Amino acid sequence: MCPVYYEYYSVGYRRRSWVVRWLVNSVALLITAAVIPGIQIKGVFTALLAAAVMGVINAFVRPVFLILTLPLNLLTLGLFTFVLNGLMLLLAAAFVPGFEISGFLAAVLGAFLLSIVSSIITRVAQA
């Protein structure tokens, strides 16, 4: 087996990858809260907790909603996914104290900016 292949699929690599993704999403959430006036995060620990809750919600709740809203998503050519991401962000804010979103528009804009910032940080971190 190729050493690179073995390292990529090792437990240590997957654990590091998960932690890096969690930290990247936390930083992206802090940047998003700084840019969007309707999103407020009280501190770094709150951002870490919010990123963890968002990870759980995106892993378990979001796929169910994506399947349930598939006809609407097809009808809008995938644009309803932005609305769904905003709803997932609002759901995460409901569970995390110190993470507040003022309205639905702030949630949708925040989810959009969060995905952009997160992907940029991930690309920079991989380079």
C-alpha positions in Angstrom: 0.0 0.0 0.0 1.3 3.5 -0.9 2.5 5.4 2.2 0.5 8.5 1.2 -2.7 6.5 0.8 -2.1 4.9 4.2 -1.5 8.2 5.9 -4.6 9.7 4.3 -6.9 7.0 5.6 -5.2 6.6 9.0 -7.2 7.4 12.2 -4.8 10.1 13.2 -5.1 11.9 9.8 -8.9 11.8 10.0 -8.9 13.2 13.6 -6.6 16.0 12.6 -8.7 16.7 9.6 -11.8 16.9 11.7 -10.2 19.3 14.2 -8.8 21.5 11.5 -12.3 21.7 9.9 -13.8 22.6 13.2 -11.3 25.3 13.9 -11.7 26.7 10.3 -15.4 26.8 10.7 -15.0 28.6 14.1 -12.8 31.3 12.6 -15.1 31.6 9.6 -18.0 32.1 12.0 -16.2 34.8 13.9 -15.4 36.6 10.6 -19.0 36.3 9.5 -20.2 37.7 12.8 -17.8 40.6 12.4 -19.1 41.4 8.9 -22.9 40.8 9.2 -24.5 43.1 11.7 -27.4 40.8 12.6 -25.1 38.0 13.8 -23.5 38.3 17.3 -21.1 35.9 19.0 -20.0 36.6 22.5 -16.5 35.0 22.4 -14.2 32.4 21.0 -15.5 29.6 23.2 -19.0 30.4 21.9 -17.7 30.3 18.3 -16.1 26.9 19.0 -19.4 25.6 20.5 -21.5 27.0 17.7 -19.2 25.4 15.1 -19.5 22.1 16.8 -23.3 22.4 17.0 -23.5 23.4 13.3 -21.4 20.4 12.4 -23.8 18.1 14.2 -26.8 19.8 12.6 -25.3 19.7 9.2 -24.4 16.0 9.6 -27.8 14.8 10.8 -30.6 17.4 10.4 -29.7 19.0 7.1 -29.7 15.9 4.9 -33.3 15.1 6.1 -34.4 18.6 5.2 -32.6 18.4 1.8 -34.5 15.3 0.9 -37.8 16.7 2.2 -37.4 19.9 0.2 -36.0 18.3 -2.9 -38.9 19.2 -5.2 -38.7 22.9 -4.1 -34.9 22.8 -4.5 -35.2 21.4 -8.0 -37.9 24.0 -8.9 -35.6 26.9 -7.8 -32.6 25.3 -9.4 -30.8 24.8 -6.1 -31.3 28.3 -4.8 -33.5 27.1 -2.0 -30.3 25.5 -0.5 -29.3 29.0 0.6 -32.6 29.3 2.5 -32.0 25.9 4.1 -28.5 26.8 5.1 -29.9 29.9 6.8 -32.4 27.8 8.6 -29.7 25.5 9.8 -27.7 28.5 11.1 -30.8 29.8 12.9 -31.3 26.3 14.5 -27.7 26.3 15.7 -28.2 29.8 17.2 -31.2 28.5 19.1 -29.1 25.8 20.8 -26.0 27.9 21.6 -26.2 30.6 24.3 -24.2 33.7 23.3 -24.8 33.1 19.6 -27.6 35.3 18.4 -29.1 36.0 14.9 -31.5 38.9 14.6 -33.5 37.7 11.6 -34.0 35.4 8.7 -32.2 37.6 6.2 -29.2 37.9 8.5 -29.2 34.1 8.8 -29.3 33.5 5.0 -26.6 36.1 4.3 -24.6 34.8 7.2 -24.8 31.2 5.9 -23.8 32.4 2.4 -20.8 34.4 3.7 -19.9 31.6 6.1 -19.6 29.1 3.3 -17.5 31.5 1.2 -15.1 32.4 4.1 -14.8 28.8 5.2 -13.9 27.6 1.7 -11.3 30.4 1.3 -9.7 29.6 4.7 -9.7 25.9 3.8 -8.0 26.6 0.5 -5.4 28.8 2.1 -4.7 26.2 4.9 -4.2 23.4 2.3 -1.7 25.5 0.3 
